[in-house]
Amino acid sequence: MPCNTQELDLKNICLESNFKKHSKSHYKVRKIMEKYGLIMAGGNGTRFWPMSRKKRPKQFLNLSNKLPLIYEIFEHLAMIIPREKIFIITNIEYKKLVMETFNYSFPESNIICEPLARNTAVCILYSLLKIKHIYGNGSIVIVPSDSYIGNNKLFCRNINDALNYIEQSNDIITLGIKPKFPATGYGYIKYSNSMQTIKKVLEFKEKPTYETAVEYVKSKEYVWNSGIFISNILSLIENYKNFLPVMYEQLIKNNTYIETLDEYHKLKQLYPLLENISIDKGIMEKTSQIKVIMADFIWDDIGSWDKLKVYHKEDRKGNIFVSKHVDIDTENTIFYSKDKMIATLGLKNIVIVEHDGVILVCDKGRVQDIGKITEKLKKEDKEKYL
């Protein structure tokens, strides 16, 4: 359903999910850019092991018992952008998973496939070049597939504010999240202390130490980096040309093969040569065109097991139960199993996960390190558990 405005200017109309073009004979409008959405869904989600595996990584999991993460993000974007103009970029190995997750209703032509993981800078640039080659310029909303968004209407309002702004500007907009606590797993954005809704970004800071995060939160000059970006396609490509020129030149050569039978073959040869770098480090830390809007909606990065609390309520002792369970004197503990009984006695601050023949028992304060377990499994040739 439409979001937050009833103005007749098409620039401010939030498109319905069953998008219908409005006739220019009915409204006096100015020409506006087409809107596109891009969902990044190529990660392995190792911190959600053992439930997140190579055969079904985190973005395809149904952690809420409602919809898989990637489907939830798609539904949020579809409140703003026509469904047929939303794209998913993922690893070629996950193409079938995308189709299955959407019950084969998602257009196969809108699944952009990478031959291997190469971080966010590459996947975004390849997607931009491909969309521009096929459809031309437009506005684009780029969203990670593992973001939790808690209020559709407020999300819609913030995205529309950004889309309206970039139609008159070549800036890149990101959405900043007001910090709730000194998180060390998120990036931070320092912004100018102005009264304007859209604020200038002064600097990006990668995941800080706990002591530094405390200072950031106390200063009230920083917001969390949501990883959501809104931009004009041409403007964002130009930033790649300026700040990641080698990557730009390498990928621009591949334009000749887009939408041909040779496209994937050529891309497979090229991808290993491309720099493995995030868009935050490659572009956002360097450009002067980045601005931030303070997000009004509830947001979280579903990165590790402690984030289950955004979907499941804690009991009065801080426990989360997504399993059959019996507990005595147990506090701040997470239980997760599809069909096994979990019984505990005298535990505190523990994560217990049973899935597909594997049991994880982890200190709750170490969930960010679960990726170290998957690395050790690789070294010990135990990849059948990955």
Secondary structure, 3 states (H helix, E strand, C coil): CCCCCCCCCHHHCCCCCCCCCCCCCCCCCCCCCCEEEEEECCCCCHHHCCCCECCECHHHCCCCCCCCHHHHHHHHHCCCCCHHHEEEEEEHHHHHHHHHHCCCCCCHHHEEEECCCCHHHHHHHHHHHHHHHHHCCCEEEEEECCEEECCHHHHHHHHHHHHHHHCCCCCEEEEEECCCCCCCCCCEEEECCCCCCEEEEEEEECCCCHHHHHHHHHHCCEEEEEEEEEEEHHHHHHHHHHHCHHHHHHHHHHHHHCCCCCHHHHHHHHHHHCCCCCHHHHHHCCCCCEEEEECCCCEEECCCHHHHHHCCCCCCCCCEEEEEEEEECCECCEEEEEEEEEEEECCECEEEEEECCEEEEEEHHHHHHHHHHHHHHHHCCCHHHC
